[in-house]
Amino acid sequence: MLGPLSDLLAGLSAVEATVGLLLVSVVAALALEFVVLRAARRYVTHTDGSYDDIVISELRLPLVVTAALTGVLLLSQVPAVRESTVFTTTTLDTFFGRPSLSIIVLVWAYAANRVVNRLVEEVNDKGSRFDFAPVFSNVWTLVVLLGGAATLLWLWSIEITPLLGAAGVAGIAVGFAAKDTVANFFGGIALYFDDTYKLGDFIVLDDGTAGSVVKVGIRSTTLLTRDELMVTVPNSVLNAAKITNESAPQRRRRIRVPVGVAYGTDVDAFEELAVDVAEAEPLVLDSPKPRMRLRRFGDSALEYELLCWVNGPTRRRRAQHELNRSLYKALNDAQIEIPYPKRDLTFSPPAGASVEELADGESERASEAELASDGPSPKR
């Protein structure tokens, strides 16, 4: 391909060859943008999946930039062209060749990182069947960053051997200074491979912190509590803590609604009534079916628990509220007593005193207290 191009440029002057290559590069970039990529975008709009849309949209910039810089690269790389331009060889390499390659490396590294991250987000949105933790995106970003930096050093002929020794010393210092950051990074990787949780899961920590996972980063994980507060927890803390994932292995969760009824209640009718109330509640799942369990004989009541299931841990509080309201109304309508603690007080008069004498003494003390509260009579 370069042979015919060299033959074509051989008969041109330096200015004509330079302008011709730059003009061809600009035309190629415009044609790629307004013809090829536009046709590709029109085609992918008719497909079912969204992955091809992501790839086309993210690769547009590096493709156009590469096409636009092709002429600049040819100016600095093709021998016949180098001899035909108005620039010296050193000038071409310093101001055209390496900067152009550096820009191409940067835009392609950025595009590669964006494509993978967006594809991972799209796959995560498909549900738990495609469980890709965001930490994968973080690791990929780190790999692209290191690969791009190494490529740029190679392009500019920077010897990295001396840097390795300095990097070893700096690594020790950074290891001590940023040990928490390193611990958080590897803690996040450990949480990913352990499949502890994923985005959208409702988790409870051993210190009582509870919330839905909304972001998993390199350093920390962000939870959204029921009070709509954002709580950021370091990954190293999560890796060492006891975590209860209330959204796994399945999202449905059982709730327990305690309720007591008076002794002497028809337990069969009461149990049937409570189950009917649970089955009529929209938040309660039909399967497994709600059921009643008599837990203990309390001091003042037969202590029951209504056991039923809801679709997700975040619905438990609301379902318990609705069930308590419905149970209270249903028990009142059925005239089933909800007992409360009662105490019987027995009073015994002192020996030798009758009840009438005690009553007269109480009346006299009450009269004296009333007179004392009124104060002295005003003088006339």
Buried (B, 14 or more C-beta within 10 A) or exposed (E): EEEEBBEEBEEBEBEEBBBBBBEBBEEBBEEBBEEBBEEBBEEBEEEEEEBBBBBBBBBBBBBBBBBBBBBBBBBBBBEBBBEBBEBEEEBBBEEBBBBBBBBBBBBBBBBBBBBBBBBBBBBBEEEBEEEBBBBBBBBBBEEBEEEBEEBBEEBEEEEEEEEEEEEEEEEEEEEEEEEEBBBBBEBBBBBBEEEBBBBEBBBBBEEEEBBBBEEBBBBBBBBBEEEEEEBEBBBBBBBEEEBEBBBBEEBBBEBEBEBBBBEEBEEEEBBEBBBEBBEEBEBBBEEEEBEBEEEEEEEEBBBBBBBBBBBBBBBBEEBBEBBBEBBEEBBEEEEBBBBEEEEEEEEEEEEEEEEEEEEEEEEEEEEEEEEEEEEEEEEE
